[in-house]
Amino acid sequence: MHTNFVNQGKEHILGVATNLRGVRLRRKYVIFESDDWGMSRVPGMQGRQQLTDAGLDVTSNRYDLLDCLESRSDLEQLFNVLDRHRGDNGSPPRFTMNMILGNPDFEAISESNFEEYAFEDLFETYRRQHGENLQPVWERASAEGLIRPQFHGREHLNVELWLHDLKAGHHEARIAFDHGFFGLATQTSSLRQKNYLAAYWPTSTSHFKGITAIAEDGLARFEQLFGYRSRSFIACNYVLPAGLERFLGEKGVELIQGQRGQLSPSTDGSQLPIRRSYTGQRNRNRQIYSVRNVKFEPFEDPQRDWVTSAMREIRSAFFWKTPAIISTHRVNYVGGMDIKHRDNNLKLLETLIQNILRTWPDAEFVTSDELISIIDCGQIDH
């Protein structure tokens, strides 16, 4: 209890420091940012048990314990919560859904004897795992203004590192592969990376070129799937080389979502500086950084009063006239591993939304890409 109190106090101090530096806006904006939609993690409860029986630890990490590919019910239940509420301007709360566009095609990779990587798009993953087409569900929620998909990654996977270790016969990676899993915590062949999830973390200059090609392909696929370019972006595991920022800018990415500090490796992976940012800051490419300054992650600690802590952080953001950017991961809203977990968190989300609207009736729910226009149009309080 004492440790949790100290940690929350530290979070509050760091949050205030971030807000103090952030852009000043004339109105109260609330942004919900949610990562990893479309990613296939542990393939269901049966898959988790099989991984455990095979000797892998998939219960100590709460993502492995609770996260999985969203179902139709998960999506519709979340969208129903959002649709039940409206601000003074008539708009509902809106989620920026940071999308993973595909997952490894384990069968094709195995058939190539781990020589060639192959993947399936997220709608094919839905059909394979859930037996139905969920594309209309996404399209309907987008058309109704409940969500705004943005680009997170073609896959949430460091493809070259993973394929290298599979070819080399890495024991744990091969066991996980045999059960359709790649998100394990393990000792990879990289001296620094303890899993395969940091998609944009290069280990060499040639590796960086491959990462760039994958990002380019992912952005093109995003536009094909959703019908527009992604103007914002969030790096997998908050690891983003500065060189890739430049490339993303050339492809139309104008805002980089993130946290206060994140790794910015050199293009060969030899240097790992931490980039510290604040909302409204611009880099050399004139891209805007936005920083998540409100944490609403009930999956991390079911005993914590997440509504109260989030309201305190939103109040701090509004005091400093900077947008309240709420981090709330997909894992909170999927029920394939634990339906009560999902339903409890949806109730907490609804309570949070009600409290926001009751406390700040003039609060406006916007999406991450809309923040670009708000800042560019000069809605700034000097």
C-alpha positions as CSV (number, residue, x, y, z in Angstrom):
1,M,0.0,0.0,0.0
2,H,2.8,2.4,0.9
3,T,4.6,1.6,-2.3
4,N,1.5,2.3,-4.4
5,F,1.0,5.6,-2.6
6,V,4.5,6.7,-3.3
7,N,4.3,5.6,-6.9
8,Q,1.1,7.5,-7.4
9,G,2.6,10.6,-5.8
10,K,5.6,10.4,-8.1
11,E,3.3,10.0,-11.1
12,H,1.4,13.1,-10.0
13,I,4.5,15.2,-9.7
14,L,5.9,14.1,-13.1
15,G,2.5,14.7,-14.6
16,V,2.3,18.3,-13.4
17,A,5.8,18.9,-14.7
18,T,4.7,17.7,-18.1
19,N,1.5,19.7,-18.1
20,L,3.5,22.8,-17.1
21,R,5.5,22.6,-20.4
22,G,2.5,21.5,-22.6
23,V,0.7,23.6,-25.2
24,R,-1.9,26.0,-23.8
25,L,-5.3,25.7,-25.4
26,R,-8.4,27.9,-25.0
27,R,-10.8,25.0,-24.6
28,K,-11.0,21.8,-22.6
29,Y,-10.1,18.8,-24.8
30,V,-10.2,15.2,-23.8
31,I,-8.5,12.5,-26.0
32,F,-8.8,8.8,-25.4
33,E,-5.9,6.9,-26.9
34,S,-6.1,3.1,-27.0
35,D,-3.4,0.8,-28.4
36,D,-3.0,-2.6,-30.0
37,W,-6.4,-3.2,-31.6
38,G,-6.1,-5.9,-34.2
39,M,-3.2,-7.6,-32.5
40,S,-3.4,-11.3,-31.8
41,R,-1.7,-12.0,-28.4
42,V,-2.3,-15.1,-26.4
43,P,-4.7,-17.2,-28.6
44,G,-7.5,-17.7,-26.1
45,M,-7.8,-19.4,-22.7
46,Q,-7.2,-22.8,-24.2
47,G,-4.1,-21.5,-25.9
48,R,-2.8,-19.9,-22.7
49,Q,-3.2,-23.3,-20.9
50,Q,-1.3,-25.0,-23.7
51,L,1.5,-22.5,-23.4
52,T,1.6,-23.0,-19.7
53,D,1.7,-26.8,-20.1
54,A,4.6,-26.4,-22.5
55,G,6.6,-24.6,-19.8
56,L,6.1,-20.9,-20.8
57,D,5.2,-18.3,-18.2
58,V,2.1,-16.5,-19.5
59,T,0.4,-15.6,-16.2
60,S,2.9,-13.3,-14.4
61,N,2.5,-10.6,-17.1
62,R,-0.9,-9.1,-17.0
63,Y,-1.0,-8.6,-20.7
64,D,-0.5,-12.3,-21.2
65,L,-3.0,-13.0,-18.5
66,L,-5.8,-10.8,-19.9
67,D,-5.1,-9.5,-23.4
68,C,-6.4,-11.2,-26.6
69,L,-7.8,-10.4,-30.0
70,E,-11.1,-8.4,-29.6
71,S,-14.4,-10.0,-30.5
72,R,-17.6,-8.6,-31.9
73,S,-19.0,-8.5,-28.4
74,D,-16.0,-6.6,-27.1
75,L,-16.2,-4.0,-29.8
76,E,-20.0,-3.5,-29.6
77,Q,-20.0,-3.3,-25.8
78,L,-17.3,-0.6,-25.9
79,F,-19.0,1.3,-28.6
80,N,-22.4,1.1,-26.8
81,V,-20.8,2.8,-23.7
82,L,-19.4,5.6,-25.9
83,D,-22.7,6.1,-27.8
84,R,-24.7,6.5,-24.6
85,H,-23.1,9.9,-23.7
86,R,-22.9,13.3,-25.3
87,G,-21.1,16.5,-24.4
88,D,-22.6,20.0,-24.7
89,N,-21.7,20.1,-28.3
90,G,-23.7,16.8,-29.0
91,S,-20.6,14.7,-29.7
92,P,-19.9,11.4,-28.0
93,P,-16.7,10.4,-26.3
94,R,-14.4,9.1,-29.1
95,F,-11.6,6.6,-29.0
96,T,-8.4,7.0,-31.0
97,M,-7.9,3.3,-31.9
98,N,-4.3,2.7,-32.6
99,M,-4.3,-0.2,-35.0
100,I,-2.2,-3.2,-35.7
101,L,-3.0,-4.2,-39.3
102,G,-1.8,-7.8,-39.3
103,N,-0.5,-10.8,-37.5
104,P,2.1,-13.5,-38.5
105,D,0.9,-16.3,-40.7
106,F,2.4,-19.1,-38.7
107,E,1.5,-21.8,-41.2
108,A,3.2,-20.1,-44.1
109,I,6.3,-19.2,-42.0
110,S,6.6,-22.8,-40.9
111,E,6.3,-24.1,-44.5
112,S,9.2,-21.8,-45.5
113,N,11.3,-23.4,-42.7
114,F,11.5,-19.9,-41.1
115,E,13.2,-18.5,-44.2
116,E,10.4,-16.1,-45.2
117,Y,8.0,-14.0,-43.2
118,A,4.3,-13.9,-44.1
119,F,1.4,-12.3,-42.4
120,E,-2.4,-12.0,-42.6
121,D,-4.4,-8.8,-42.3
122,L,-6.4,-8.2,-39.2
123,F,-9.8,-8.9,-40.8
124,E,-8.4,-12.3,-41.9
125,T,-7.3,-12.9,-38.3
126,Y,-10.9,-12.1,-37.1
127,R,-12.2,-14.7,-39.6
128,R,-9.7,-17.3,-38.5
129,Q,-10.1,-16.8,-34.7
130,H,-13.7,-15.7,-34.4
131,G,-15.2,-17.1,-37.6
132,E,-16.8,-13.8,-38.8
133,N,-16.1,-10.6,-40.7
134,L,-15.8,-7.7,-38.3
135,Q,-15.0,-5.0,-40.8
136,P,-18.6,-3.7,-40.9
137,V,-18.4,-3.2,-37.1
138,W,-15.4,-1.0,-37.4
139,E,-16.9,0.9,-40.4
140,R,-20.1,1.6,-38.6
141,A,-18.4,2.9,-35.4
142,S,-16.2,5.1,-37.5
143,A,-19.1,6.5,-39.5
144,E,-21.0,7.2,-36.2
145,G,-18.0,9.2,-34.9
146,L,-17.3,6.9,-32.0
147,I,-13.8,5.9,-33.0
148,R,-10.9,7.1,-35.2
149,P,-8.4,4.4,-36.2
150,Q,-4.8,5.5,-36.5
151,F,-1.6,3.6,-37.4
152,H,0.3,1.7,-34.8
153,G,2.0,-1.0,-36.8
154,R,1.7,-3.4,-39.7
155,E,2.3,-6.0,-36.9
156,H,3.3,-5.6,-33.3
157,L,6.4,-7.5,-33.9
158,N,10.1,-7.0,-34.6
159,V,10.0,-9.2,-37.7
160,E,13.7,-9.6,-38.4
161,L,14.7,-10.3,-34.8
162,W,11.9,-12.9,-34.4
163,L,12.6,-14.7,-37.6
164,H,16.4,-14.8,-36.9
165,D,15.7,-16.4,-33.5
166,L,13.3,-18.9,-35.0
167,K,15.8,-19.9,-37.7
168,A,18.5,-20.3,-35.0
169,G,16.2,-22.6,-33.1
170,H,15.7,-20.4,-30.0
171,H,14.0,-22.8,-27.7
172,E,11.3,-20.7,-26.1
173,A,10.5,-18.8,-29.3
174,R,10.0,-22.1,-31.1
175,I,7.7,-23.4,-28.4
176,A,5.7,-20.3,-28.5
177,F,5.6,-20.3,-32.3
178,D,4.2,-23.9,-32.2
179,H,1.3,-22.5,-30.2
180,G,0.7,-19.4,-32.3
181,F,2.3,-17.0,-29.9
182,F,5.0,-14.4,-30.4
183,G,4.6,-12.0,-27.4
184,L,6.6,-14.0,-24.9
185,A,9.1,-12.4,-22.5
186,T,12.4,-14.2,-23.1
187,Q,16.1,-13.7,-23.7
188,T,16.3,-12.9,-27.4
189,S,19.4,-12.8,-29.5
190,S,19.5,-9.0,-28.9
191,L,21.5,-7.9,-25.9
192,R,18.9,-5.4,-25.0
193,Q,15.5,-6.6,-26.2
194,K,13.7,-9.0,-23.8
195,N,10.8,-9.7,-26.2
196,Y,9.9,-9.4,-29.8
197,L,7.2,-6.7,-29.5
198,A,9.2,-3.5,-30.2
199,A,8.6,-3.4,-33.9
200,Y,10.8,-0.4,-34.7
201,W,13.9,-1.2,-32.6
202,P,16.7,-1.9,-35.0
203,T,19.8,-4.0,-34.3
204,S,21.8,-2.9,-37.4
205,T,21.6,-0.4,-40.3
206,S,20.3,-3.0,-42.6
207,H,17.6,-4.0,-40.0
208,F,16.6,-0.3,-39.9
209,K,16.0,-0.3,-43.7
210,G,13.8,-3.3,-43.3
211,I,11.8,-1.6,-40.5
212,T,11.4,1.4,-42.7
213,A,10.0,-0.7,-45.6
214,I,7.6,-2.4,-43.2
215,A,6.4,0.9,-41.9
216,E,5.9,2.2,-45.5
217,D,3.9,-0.9,-46.4
218,G,1.9,-0.6,-43.1
219,L,0.9,3.0,-43.8
220,A,-0.2,2.1,-47.4
221,R,-2.3,-0.8,-46.0
222,F,-3.8,1.4,-43.4
223,E,-5.0,3.9,-46.1
224,Q,-6.3,1.0,-48.2
225,L,-8.2,-0.5,-45.2
226,F,-9.7,2.7,-43.7
227,G,-9.8,5.0,-46.7
228,Y,-7.6,7.8,-45.4
229,R,-4.1,8.5,-44.3
230,S,-3.1,8.2,-40.7
231,R,-2.0,11.6,-39.6
232,S,-0.8,10.4,-36.2
233,F,1.2,7.4,-35.0
234,I,2.3,5.7,-31.8
235,A,5.4,3.5,-31.7
236,C,5.1,-0.1,-30.5
237,N,6.5,-0.3,-26.9
238,Y,7.4,3.4,-27.1
239,V,10.6,2.7,-29.1
240,L,11.1,5.0,-32.1
241,P,14.3,5.9,-33.9
242,A,14.6,9.6,-34.9
243,G,15.3,8.5,-38.4
244,L,12.0,6.7,-38.6
245,E,10.2,9.9,-37.4
246,R,11.6,11.7,-40.4
247,F,10.4,8.9,-42.8
248,L,7.0,8.9,-41.2
249,G,6.8,12.7,-41.7
250,E,7.5,12.2,-45.4
251,K,4.5,9.8,-45.5
252,G,2.1,12.2,-43.9
253,V,2.4,11.5,-40.2
254,E,2.1,14.9,-38.5
255,L,1.7,14.0,-34.8
256,I,3.6,11.4,-32.8
257,Q,1.7,10.1,-29.8
258,G,3.7,8.9,-26.8
259,Q,4.6,9.2,-23.2
260,R,6.9,11.6,-21.3
261,G,10.0,9.7,-22.2
262,Q,10.7,7.0,-24.8
263,L,13.6,5.2,-26.4
264,S,15.0,6.7,-29.6
265,P,17.6,4.3,-30.8
266,S,20.2,5.1,-33.4
267,T,19.6,3.6,-36.8
268,D,22.1,0.8,-36.1
269,G,20.7,0.2,-32.5
270,S,24.0,1.0,-30.8
271,Q,22.8,4.1,-29.0
272,L,19.7,4.3,-26.9
273,P,19.0,7.9,-25.9
274,I,15.7,8.7,-24.2
275,R,13.6,11.4,-25.9
276,R,11.6,13.5,-23.4
277,S,8.7,15.4,-24.9
278,Y,5.6,17.5,-24.0
279,T,2.4,18.1,-25.9
280,G,2.7,20.7,-28.6
281,Q,6.5,20.3,-28.9
282,R,7.7,20.1,-32.5
283,N,10.7,18.1,-33.8
284,R,13.0,19.1,-36.6
285,N,10.5,17.7,-39.1
286,R,7.8,20.0,-37.7
287,Q,5.9,17.0,-36.4
288,I,4.0,17.6,-33.2
289,Y,4.5,15.4,-30.1
290,S,1.6,14.6,-27.8
291,V,2.1,13.1,-24.4
292,R,-0.3,11.0,-22.4
293,N,-0.9,12.8,-19.2
294,V,-3.8,10.7,-17.8
295,K,-3.6,7.1,-17.0
296,F,-6.8,4.9,-17.0
297,E,-5.5,1.3,-17.0
298,P,-7.7,-0.7,-14.6
299,F,-6.1,-4.0,-15.7
300,E,-2.9,-3.0,-14.0
301,D,-4.3,-3.0,-10.5
302,P,-8.0,-3.9,-9.8
303,Q,-7.7,-2.4,-6.3
304,R,-6.8,1.1,-7.3
305,D,-9.5,3.8,-7.6
306,W,-8.8,4.5,-11.3
307,V,-11.7,6.9,-11.8
308,T,-10.6,9.1,-9.0
309,S,-6.9,9.1,-10.1
310,A,-7.9,9.8,-13.7
311,M,-10.1,12.7,-12.7
312,R,-7.3,14.2,-10.6
313,E,-5.0,14.0,-13.6
314,I,-7.6,15.5,-16.0
315,R,-8.1,18.3,-13.5
316,S,-4.4,19.0,-13.5
317,A,-4.3,19.1,-17.3
318,F,-7.2,21.5,-17.5
319,F,-5.7,23.7,-14.7
320,W,-2.6,24.1,-17.0
321,K,-4.9,24.6,-20.0
322,T,-3.4,21.6,-21.8
323,P,-5.4,18.7,-23.3
324,A,-6.2,15.7,-21.2
325,I,-4.8,12.7,-23.2
326,I,-5.9,9.5,-21.6
327,S,-4.0,6.3,-22.0
328,T,-6.4,3.3,-21.9
329,H,-5.1,0.1,-23.5
330,R,-7.3,-2.5,-25.4
331,V,-6.6,-5.1,-22.7
332,N,-9.0,-3.3,-20.4
333,Y,-11.9,-3.9,-22.8
334,V,-11.5,-7.5,-24.1
335,G,-13.2,-10.4,-22.4
336,G,-11.8,-13.5,-24.2
337,M,-9.7,-14.3,-21.1
338,D,-12.0,-13.0,-18.4
339,I,-15.4,-11.6,-19.2
340,K,-15.9,-10.1,-15.7
341,H,-12.6,-8.2,-16.2
342,R,-14.0,-6.6,-19.4
343,D,-17.5,-5.8,-17.9
344,N,-16.1,-4.2,-14.7
345,N,-13.7,-2.0,-16.7
346,L,-16.5,-0.9,-19.0
347,K,-18.5,0.2,-16.0
348,L,-15.5,2.1,-14.7
349,L,-15.1,3.8,-18.2
350,E,-18.7,4.8,-18.1
351,T,-18.3,6.3,-14.6
352,L,-15.3,8.2,-15.8
353,I,-17.1,9.6,-18.8
354,Q,-20.1,10.6,-16.6
355,N,-17.8,12.3,-14.1
356,I,-16.0,14.2,-16.9
357,L,-19.3,15.5,-18.3
358,R,-20.7,16.4,-14.9
359,T,-17.5,18.2,-13.8
360,W,-16.7,19.9,-17.1
361,P,-19.9,20.2,-19.2
362,D,-17.9,22.2,-21.8
363,A,-15.3,19.5,-22.3
364,E,-14.9,18.4,-25.9
365,F,-13.9,14.9,-26.9
366,V,-11.6,14.9,-29.9
367,T,-9.2,12.4,-31.5
368,S,-5.4,12.5,-31.7
369,D,-5.4,13.6,-35.4
370,E,-7.9,16.3,-34.7
371,L,-5.4,17.8,-32.1
372,I,-3.1,18.6,-35.1
373,S,-5.7,20.9,-36.6
374,I,-6.5,22.4,-33.2
375,I,-2.9,23.4,-32.7
376,D,-2.2,24.4,-36.3
377,C,-5.3,26.6,-36.4
378,G,-4.0,28.6,-33.5
379,Q,-6.5,27.7,-30.9
380,I,-3.8,28.5,-28.3
381,D,-4.1,30.5,-25.2
382,H,-1.1,32.9,-25.0
